[in-house]
Amino acid sequence: MEKKRAIFLDKDGTLVDSSMYPEVPGHELLKEDILDGLRYAQEKGFALFIVSNQSWISKGKLTHEQAIRTFESVVAQLEEHGIKIADYTFCPHKSEDYCLCRKPRPGMILDLAKRHNIDLASSYMVGDFDEDIESGKNAGVKTILTLTNAQTHYINKPDFIIRNVNELRRIL
């Protein structure tokens, strides 16, 4: 079976406005910043996945079920715009738990790649934080930093920097 190319996407701040999360569990898509880019990636044959740290769960501010409902809502909203998310996963741990799944570790990407027959060398990680870039590098994928977050200092040099997900056209 031929391996697929993928784009692994961070959720909070990359795909959705997370400024009120988790106090307000709903997520509003950053529609003007993401829809064209995600459609273009699909047209180019990339499978789309969401990988996200959700330490709010282990901190007791969000239940596992609430997190699943939030992710399912994001997936459904994207589907309304013709964008199919192949799968998603999230890490419920705090950084001090030292799990293998929490970004910047590559566990979530590697698990999805194994389950979905993904060619990591021809895939990308897209996110708005340094830990997203480091996670992608640790997994062996190309990395794309979006400037949708106010963070301006990055330790890990991404392969590409874009204003928002719509600029994937420049790279893919």
ABEGO torsion letter per residue (X at the ends): XBBBBBBBBBABGAABBAAAOAABABBBBBAAAAAAAAAAAAAAGBBBBBBBBBAAAAAGABBAAAAAAAAAAAAAAAAAAGBBBABBBBBABBAAAGBAABOABAAAAAAAAAAAGBBAAABBBBBABAAAAAAAAAAGBBBBBBAABABABBABBBABBBABAAAAAAAX
